Amino acid sequence: MIIDRIEGAFAVVHRKDGTTVDIALSELPEDVKEGSVLRKTADGYITDIAEERALRQKAAKRMRSLFRKK
């Protein structure tokens, strides 16, 4: 799940199935921000830093290929 945006006391989160859900910020780790990747555990939500890093690298690679000079 990826945080799309934060609106007031809620994070708007995109799920892998394409749906969105609002989650109260009080239920999320304090360090979340737009673009944070979340994983649900038995104890609640945690940030998945490794997955976030991988997604950012993949996006950067796509951007470089789009704007490569020909």
LOVO-419279 format. One record per residue (C-alpha): residue in one letter; z, y, x. Coordinates in steps of 0.5 Angstrom, whole numbers, plus 500, padded with zeros to 3 digits. Layout:
BEGIN
AZYX;...
***
This chain:
BEGIN
M500500500;I498507503;I501513501;D496518498;R500524497;I507526495;E508530489;G515533488;A520527488;F515522488;A510518492;V503517489;V501510492;H495506493;R495499492;K490494495;D488492488;G485499487;T491501482;T496507484;V503507482;D508513483;I515511487;A521515487;L522518494;S529516494;E527508494;L522510500;P524510508;E526518510;D520518515;V514517510;K509522509;E502522507;G498516510;S504512511;V503504510;L508501506;R510494505;K515491500;T521487502;A526483498;D531490500;G526495498;Y520498502;I519499509;T514503513;D508498517;I507502523;A503497526;E498497520;E498504520;R496505527;A490500526;L488503520;R488510523;Q484507529;K479504524;A478510521;A477514528;K472509530;R468510523;M468517524;R465517531;S460513529;L458517524;F458523528;R455520534;K449524537;K442521536;
***
